[in-house]
């Protein structure tokens, strides 16, 4: 019985949203479950998927909180 935890930042995929939609979560659950079925032959009805939304300020990247890292990255010269 696999249990998979998927962590995502609590932000939308467009500027007017602040979370992942129910439809997006359903697609994640379906996709992860199908991967385990196809790769490990685990039945869909025995696979559990947990989605955890993490506040953006509680997520780090490159040694910085994500908002700061993104600001620095946006200001970096393009090569």
PAPALO-523827 format. One record per residue (C-alpha): x, y, z; residue in one letter. Coordinates in steps of 0.5 Angstrom, whole numbers. Last residue first. Example, Ala and Ser with C-alpha at 12.3 -4.5 7.8 and 13.67 -1.06 7.14 Angstrom:
2
{{27,-2,14},'S'},
{{25,-9,16},'A'},
END
This chain:
79
{{46,70,-42},'X'},
{{40,74,-38},'X'},
{{43,79,-33},'X'},
{{40,77,-26},'X'},
{{34,81,-23},'X'},
{{29,76,-24},'X'},
{{34,71,-20},'X'},
{{35,76,-15},'X'},
{{27,77,-14},'X'},
{{26,69,-15},'X'},
{{31,68,-9},'X'},
{{27,73,-5},'X'},
{{20,70,-6},'X'},
{{23,63,-5},'X'},
{{26,64,2},'X'},
{{34,64,1},'X'},
{{39,59,1},'X'},
{{38,57,-6},'X'},
{{31,55,-5},'X'},
{{27,56,1},'X'},
{{20,54,3},'X'},
{{16,57,9},'X'},
{{15,64,6},'X'},
{{11,61,0},'X'},
{{6,57,5},'X'},
{{7,50,4},'X'},
{{1,46,1},'X'},
{{1,39,3},'X'},
{{-2,34,-2},'X'},
{{-3,27,0},'X'},
{{-4,21,-5},'X'},
{{-6,14,-2},'X'},
{{-5,8,-7},'X'},
{{-9,1,-5},'X'},
{{-15,3,-10},'X'},
{{-10,5,-16},'X'},
{{-7,-2,-16},'X'},
{{1,-2,-15},'X'},
{{4,-5,-21},'X'},
{{10,-2,-19},'X'},
{{12,3,-26},'X'},
{{5,3,-29},'X'},
{{0,3,-23},'X'},
{{5,7,-19},'X'},
{{5,12,-25},'X'},
{{-2,12,-25},'X'},
{{-3,14,-18},'X'},
{{2,20,-19},'X'},
{{-2,22,-25},'X'},
{{-9,21,-21},'X'},
{{-7,25,-15},'X'},
{{-4,31,-19},'X'},
{{-10,31,-23},'X'},
{{-15,32,-17},'X'},
{{-10,37,-14},'X'},
{{-11,41,-21},'X'},
{{-18,40,-21},'X'},
{{-19,42,-13},'X'},
{{-15,49,-15},'X'},
{{-8,50,-12},'X'},
{{-7,56,-8},'X'},
{{-7,64,-8},'X'},
{{-10,66,-15},'X'},
{{-10,72,-19},'X'},
{{-3,72,-21},'X'},
{{-4,65,-25},'X'},
{{-1,58,-23},'X'},
{{-3,59,-16},'X'},
{{1,60,-9},'X'},
{{1,55,-3},'X'},
{{8,52,-5},'X'},
{{7,44,-7},'X'},
{{9,38,-3},'X'},
{{7,31,-5},'X'},
{{6,26,0},'X'},
{{6,19,-3},'X'},
{{3,13,1},'X'},
{{4,6,-2},'X'},
{{0,0,0},'X'},
END
